[in-house]
Each structure stands twice: as structure tokens, then as C-alpha cells.
Amino acid sequence: MTTAIDDPLSRTFAALADPTRRAILARLAEGSANVGDLAAPFEMSFAAVSKHLRVLEGAGLVTRGREAQYRPAMLDARPLLAASAWIEDYQRFWEAGFDALDDLLAATNAAEREDDE
């Protein structure tokens, strides 16, 4: 049996659960950045941003380069594919429900039109 810590999808969703980490990913979608760049819009220390980056790295959503003192963070969106596929399964569920509701409303409207005639 797979534990939550070994499950890539759980790590992805855990990483995405925090709004600061989602904001960091949104920034990295624009291009690589160092900790200072990522910390700028937040009222937190570089150490706190580094902690968030470690969580994102653990989920496979971020990779870090090594260029002397500069360690740019880069988005790796591949784990989001599995999350998107998982969510898509539920999207089909909701779409089926909405289709059934559309059918019911159409039938109700047709019956009301027949009653009015």
C-alpha cells in the first residue's frame, strides 16, 4: 500500500494547498527566479520562501539550478498533468449532472408550453 508521503499526486495537492506556493508557481510560470525575486511580493523572510520552495521541489513542481551563488528556481509543470487528469474525472461527473439538469429543464419548459396552448 502506498502512503501519502510516497504518493506523487498527494504531494502535488499538498504543495498546491498553500496560497503562497500557488503564487510562487504562478510567478515561476513567467520564468525562472531566485529566492529574492520570489520573496519580493510577500512579507516573509528568504528562509520562509526557501521552505516553500523545498515543498514545491519535494512535489516535483520546482527544480533548482546551480550557477555559483545564484540558484534559480524553475517551474516543472509535469506533476500538474496527473492532478489535472484526476480533476478531469470529476469534471465529467459534474458535466453529466448538468446535462441531466438541462434535459429536465427542457422537458419542463416543453410541458409548460403545451399546457399554455
VOGU-3710 file (C-alpha; in Angstrom, 3 decimals, decimal comma):
1> mttaiddpls> 0,000/0,000/0,000  1,266/3,480/-0,884  1,498/6,015/1,914  0,595/9,645/1,342  4,250/10,625/1,528  5,099/8,228/-1,330  2,157/9,261/-3,465  3,121/11,904/-6,066  -0,470/13,092/-6,514  -0,838/13,682/-2,757
11> rtfaaladpt> 2,445/15,615/-2,690  1,237/17,741/-5,604  -2,073/18,579/-3,932  -0,357/19,212/-0,580  2,014/21,645/-2,267  -0,864/23,377/-4,057  -2,869/23,690/-0,828  -0,915/26,761/0,254  -1,741/30,091/-1,471  1,857/31,309/-1,169
21> rrailarlae> 3,115/28,242/-3,008  0,468/28,715/-5,697  1,616/32,328/-6,093  5,232/31,177/-6,347  4,262/28,714/-9,085  2,371/31,451/-10,928  5,483/33,627/-10,797  7,696/30,774/-11,982  5,335/30,195/-14,919  6,691/33,514/-16,211
31> gsanvgdlaa> 10,301/32,286/-15,994  12,992/31,252/-13,544  13,631/33,374/-10,457  15,852/33,415/-7,394  14,638/33,442/-3,799  14,927/37,225/-3,586  12,719/37,683/-6,641  10,173/35,237/-5,254  10,174/36,805/-1,785  9,608/40,360/-3,069
41> pfemsfaavs> 5,780/40,336/-3,168  5,449/38,648/0,229  6,049/39,863/3,763  8,265/36,921/4,663  11,907/36,096/5,001  14,053/34,457/2,365  14,193/31,439/4,698  10,397/31,152/4,652  10,325/31,352/0,849  13,080/28,728/0,741
51> khlrvlegag> 10,897/26,436/2,866  8,049/26,845/0,395  10,449/26,084/-2,444  11,565/22,878/-0,706  7,935/21,727/-0,501  7,451/22,529/-4,185  10,690/20,696/-5,013  9,529/17,693/-2,990  6,365/17,592/-5,077  8,438/17,797/-8,254
61> lvtrgreaqy> 6,880/21,147/-9,204  10,108/23,136/-8,963  13,696/22,434/-9,883  16,658/24,485/-8,723  19,678/25,348/-10,820  23,219/25,885/-9,613  25,003/28,877/-11,015  27,631/29,863/-8,419  25,767/31,752/-5,664  22,667/32,090/-7,821
71> rpamldarpl> 20,235/29,140/-7,554  17,330/29,940/-9,825  14,067/28,109/-9,294  12,221/26,858/-12,366  8,705/25,521/-12,790  8,317/21,873/-13,725  4,625/21,504/-14,549  4,684/17,762/-15,266  3,158/16,781/-11,877  0,235/19,065/-12,681
81> laasawiedy> -0,731/16,730/-15,541  -1,618/13,948/-13,094  -3,534/16,410/-10,911  -5,383/17,739/-13,936  -6,308/14,207/-15,066  -7,597/13,383/-11,582  -9,725/16,533/-11,513  -10,954/15,854/-15,054  -12,559/12,614/-13,868  -14,745/14,678/-11,559
91> qrfweagfda> -15,399/17,256/-14,259  -17,071/14,501/-16,294  -19,224/13,727/-13,244  -20,387/17,338/-12,982  -20,946/17,659/-16,727  -23,166/14,560/-16,689  -25,184/16,107/-13,854  -25,516/19,409/-15,706  -26,560/17,597/-18,891  -29,287/15,777/-16,936
101> lddllaatna> -30,427/19,083/-15,445  -30,549/20,658/-18,935  -32,689/17,754/-20,146  -35,042/18,121/-17,183  -35,387/21,878/-17,725  -36,046/21,397/-21,444  -38,728/18,798/-20,700  -40,307/21,052/-18,061  -40,327/24,031/-20,437  -41,826/21,922/-23,222
111> aeredde> -44,566/20,660/-20,882  -45,348/24,233/-19,767  -45,604/25,366/-23,406  -48,008/22,512/-24,151  -50,142/23,493/-21,123  -50,276/27,102/-22,352  -51,588/26,052/-25,777
//
